[in-house]
Amino acid sequence: MQSKKAIIWGTGETAVNLLKRKSLYGEYKIIAFIDNDRNKWGKVFWEGIAISGPNILLNLKYDVIVICSIYVDEISEQLKNVLGIESAKNIVTYKDLEFDFCSKLINKYKNSEDTEVQETLKVFKTGVVNVLGSYYTQTDKRKYSFVLRDEDNYPYIIFEGKRMYYPIDYKFQKKDGKDIVTDILYEQGEDSPHLYVRADYEIPNNAVIVDAGVCEGNFALRYVERAKKIYLIESESRWIEALYRTFADYADKIVYCNKFLSGRDNAYEITLDKLVSDKIDFLKMDIEGAEVDALLGGRAVLENSSAKCAICSYHRQYDEKYISFILKSYGYHVEHSKGYMCFPYDENVKDTLDLRRGVVYAEKIF
């Protein structure tokens, strides 16, 4: 139960990152957001809470102020000399919360004999939560693409010689004042725990592919020319609009589905068995923790197919075990990706502090 009250000072990228990483602040109930920028005051920032000026601190009861800004020293000085708040125990930074999480994770696994776990812990000893565990490089060494705009002002990048579109309201990173997309294939490196298609999982010509959790579509776009048919399942309408543009030249082989893939069929959800009318050759699922439920709704398709599968298993604590059990019951042999992932976006991680395998691979072996 959230009993401690927290105020977040700063409403930029750091605050947004904190709010996404629920496990870092799970013990707190956020009651206010503060920013020195007067132009932001009164604007709703998160869950109906508007941004206020610093003076609101004088009228609120709280347990901690979390500074989410690069101007930590200046804000600390302002708290002390302008607002009269001197208690260091009531002031923490985003980095403090991140370091505390890393310390707890390290303490849990410090005696593990798993060499992959120990490699992952080396990353967390820096005090920085890295979702991809020991698989990482320096950000400034990663590739990036400049964002272009079509005649309708829709943003896109050139990805492997094709246009790959983004929602028209997408918020891009900046470099030298220009919109960029950073290394779209970085997480698909050979040793990545998030790798969908491993080296021995060649997708054949005329394959029927199911891409569940399409997002920008880079996975399907890589194989669209050789595929016979691709089912694109994406629940967010803003992405569907972009996908229609990305795959416009391949409309004859694309089936779009703007529902949640699940174990039920209704106005908002659909099962794999309801959607797919073919034997499939490849199934990729990355659907924010709904993978187990979706697999339960795909028994007929998977039992009648000899598909290779890449099912993400890092969103929830026991998903790797559940996913493996279901696929084995359908007649598949299962393995998992290399390394471990840490998923701070799952608020339960603050209690479980578990490292997770990123992807469960499955295929039928005759």
Phi, psi and omega in degrees: 000135181280103182255336181271141181257132183237146172244132179261122177257114184117134183228034178260207184299323181295317179295318178299317179297319178298314183297328177289324183271076188301330183294340183281337182231022186301335181277353184250150169255120182280125184247345182197156173237136182237142176211145178283347181282109182299333182293342181267344186299133178092347180275133179292131184252319187198128177048044176079001181268125181273159178279136181239167174277166183304330185295344179297338179300330183289346184242009183243146171261128185209165179256331183206148170250125179256116179274116178246073184199156175283347182265054184297313183297317182294319180291321178299319178294320178295319178298321184282308190270334181262317185259351177074025179255111187247347187290108182297330182291343179263004182233122176228167177245168175304317181297326176298315180295319179294316180296320179297318178298314180299319181297318179294320179294315179298317181297323180294319188256007188300333181260008180294140177265002178284116184295328178291325176296314182295325176295322179293320181297331179301324179292318185285346176290347174281352181083013181242130178282116177249114185301325183269017175062230184280356179269102181197160173222172176293134183303321185288353177263355181279149181285161175211161178237140175282142179276133177248172180228140177271187184295341177262010181070017177283132182279145176206162170238164173269115183240112181050044175084002182236155174284130175238115189271158176235159176304147186295337180260014184296137180263109184268160169288162181240145171216120182054038177079003181246149178289135178224161170239127185272124170025080186298337182256010183304316182285356180254024176290160186304323183259011182286137175289354181251015183290128179275311186247100180283171190302325183266015182251043182305129178272120187285166172295150180062028180284148169260119188243138171247120178247101182259118187091063191286317185056236184285344173095012185296327180296307182294324183295331179293332188244004189296326183291326181269348184282151173276318180205144176228127172269118179256113182249113182215119186282338182273118184299327181297329177281324179302317179301318178291322182295324177302323179286318181300318186256022182302324182281355183235026188302332183289346181240009182250134170246117181266140177223114182258053177227170173278129175283130189205192176261009183226157176243118176203196185296334185246344184235156177212147177268156176300320181296326179285321187282315192265129181250007184241164162286135185254157181252334179212134177235119174245129178232125173216081193233045166057038176096001179265009186299317182298311180300318182294323179294325177295335178268011182235023184304308185298313181299314185286324178290329181272356181245164171243062187274149165272140186233143171228104187245120181293136187232015186261354186286329182228157191303311187254017185299324180302316181292315181295314180299315180298316181299314181297313182295323176298322180292340177269002177096020183255147170270136185239149172218179179226164181290167180286154172069188181230153174245155172240129187242084184290351179284345173272112185298338180290343181298334179299334179261320184279327181046048184253142169272145188228146171290141187281318186220137170261125176262145180213145173201159177272131179247118184259000000 
